[in-house]
């Protein structure tokens, strides 16, 4: 069965390329933000999926490798994907949507709570294009009181020569 890319698949193609990024993360209450840098290579898989492979020095974890897959399911009209990192043993599953302006992709996931008590929590990774060569990724989790707590912001900039 041959699937033709939709406009949503073409939106994901904006991620393709070589990127460098700066991260600022809050690793716990009453702790100052920690900063790190990394790089990411994003490639297209048949114009339907993107596969991003990242490498960074992660605060508190040392060298880290990550992989993010993203696609669009026209049957459900939702963005789908996964994320894995060498610093944890959990496979994250994404389900998301693009805002009406076509600039912000909000990816919902459920995963281990940061409290380390074995409970699960709701998370969001939010990708926003500020320009074709600059995007952000913000991560947040849903607190018990129903408010979102942002704990990480990364600024991705397209590598020179792309």
C-alpha distance (Angstrom), angle and dihedral (degrees) to the residues before:
residue distance angle dihedral
X1 . . .
X2 3.79 . .
X3 3.78 118.2 .
X4 3.78 120.8 -159.8
X5 3.81 117.1 -143.8
X6 3.81 115.1 -105.3
X7 3.82 126.1 -147.9
X8 3.83 87.8 -92.5
X9 3.81 90.6 57.3
X10 3.80 88.8 50.5
X11 3.82 88.9 52.4
X12 3.81 89.1 56.9
X13 3.82 89.3 53.4
X14 3.83 87.3 71.8
X15 3.82 85.9 74.0
X16 3.82 93.0 60.4
X17 3.79 114.6 110.1
X18 3.79 144.5 52.0
X19 3.81 116.4 -48.5
X20 3.79 138.7 179.7
X21 3.77 120.8 -157.5
X22 3.79 144.4 -167.3
X23 3.81 118.8 -149.4
X24 3.77 130.5 -160.6
X25 3.81 113.5 -170.5
X26 3.77 134.7 177.1
X27 3.79 105.6 -140.8
X28 3.79 97.5 -172.1
X29 3.78 146.2 -20.4
X30 3.78 115.2 -62.1
X31 3.81 90.9 12.9
X32 3.80 122.8 119.2
X33 3.82 117.1 -115.8
X34 3.80 114.9 -87.8
X35 3.78 121.5 -140.6
X36 3.78 132.1 -151.8
X37 3.80 141.3 160.8
X38 3.76 134.2 -135.5
X39 3.77 148.2 157.1
X40 3.78 134.1 -122.7
X41 3.78 135.1 -164.0
X42 3.80 115.0 -158.0
X43 3.79 120.7 -168.6
X44 3.77 134.1 -179.6
X45 3.77 122.2 -116.4
X46 3.80 106.0 -153.2
X47 3.80 93.6 -38.0
X48 3.82 88.8 -75.3
X49 3.80 102.4 81.3
X50 3.78 137.7 31.7
X51 3.79 122.5 -147.6
X52 3.80 116.9 -161.8
X53 3.79 121.7 -168.5
X54 3.78 116.9 -168.5
X55 3.79 136.8 -173.5
X56 3.79 126.0 -167.3
X57 3.75 146.8 143.0
X58 3.80 102.6 -102.6
X59 3.81 119.9 -152.1
X60 3.79 108.8 -108.9
X61 3.82 93.1 1.8
X62 3.81 106.1 63.0
X63 3.82 121.6 -144.2
X64 3.80 112.0 10.0
X65 3.77 137.9 -173.7
X66 3.80 123.4 -159.9
X67 3.78 137.5 -173.9
X68 3.79 127.2 -162.2
X69 3.79 125.3 -175.4
X70 3.80 121.1 -167.7
X71 3.77 133.0 -179.1
X72 3.78 141.8 147.4
X73 3.80 126.7 -112.1
X74 3.83 109.1 -151.0
X75 3.83 90.7 -167.4
X76 3.81 93.3 62.4
X77 3.82 94.8 24.4
X78 3.82 88.7 -131.3
X79 3.78 135.1 121.3
X80 3.80 112.1 -118.1
X81 3.76 135.0 -170.8
X82 3.78 151.1 127.3
X83 3.79 139.0 -115.3
X84 3.80 130.1 -159.1
X85 3.79 131.6 174.4
X86 3.78 133.5 -168.1
X87 3.82 89.4 -127.0
X88 3.82 95.4 65.4
X89 3.80 141.3 35.3
X90 3.82 98.4 -135.4
X91 3.82 126.1 105.5
X92 3.81 108.6 -143.8
X93 3.82 118.1 -148.8
X94 3.79 119.1 -154.8
X95 3.79 130.2 -150.2
X96 3.77 115.4 174.7
X97 3.76 154.5 148.1
X98 3.79 139.5 -137.9
X99 3.80 119.7 -123.3
X100 3.81 120.0 -114.3
X101 3.83 91.9 -102.4
X102 3.83 91.1 56.4
X103 3.81 94.0 -125.6
X104 3.82 106.1 97.6
X105 3.80 125.6 56.8
X106 3.82 112.6 -168.8
X107 3.80 113.4 -161.0
X108 3.81 117.0 -165.2
X109 3.79 121.8 -154.8
X110 3.77 141.6 162.8
X111 3.78 121.8 -137.8
X112 3.79 146.9 142.7
X113 3.81 112.9 -44.3
X114 3.80 115.5 -112.1
X115 3.79 88.4 -125.8
X116 3.81 88.2 78.0
X117 3.81 91.3 -136.0
X118 3.82 94.0 125.1
X119 3.81 93.7 -104.4
X120 3.79 124.2 127.4
X121 3.80 124.3 -121.6
X122 3.81 138.0 -167.4
X123 3.80 117.0 -109.2
X124 3.79 138.0 -178.7
X125 3.79 130.0 -156.0
X126 3.79 109.1 -162.7
X127 3.81 119.8 -161.8
X128 3.80 116.0 -165.1
X129 3.79 127.1 179.9
X130 3.80 110.7 -142.5
X131 3.82 89.2 176.1
X132 3.82 135.6 -19.4
X133 3.81 88.5 -85.6
X134 3.83 101.5 37.4
X135 3.78 127.9 57.0
X136 3.76 136.1 159.2
X137 3.77 133.1 -141.8
X138 3.79 116.2 -157.7
X139 3.79 122.2 -174.1
X140 3.78 125.2 -160.4
X141 3.78 140.9 162.8
X142 3.79 132.8 -145.1
X143 3.80 111.8 -109.5
X144 3.80 123.6 -145.0
X145 3.81 90.0 -102.8
X146 3.84 90.9 60.7
X147 3.81 96.9 -106.2
X148 3.80 126.0 118.7
X149 3.81 120.5 -115.0
X150 3.81 114.7 -155.7
X151 3.79 110.3 -148.5
X152 3.80 105.4 165.3
X153 3.80 138.5 35.6
X154 3.79 124.2 -178.2
X155 3.81 126.0 -173.6
X156 3.81 112.9 -152.5
X157 3.77 119.7 -162.0
X158 3.76 124.3 -172.7
X159 3.80 110.1 -110.2
X160 3.80 116.0 -110.2
X161 3.79 112.7 -92.8
X162 3.81 95.4 35.3
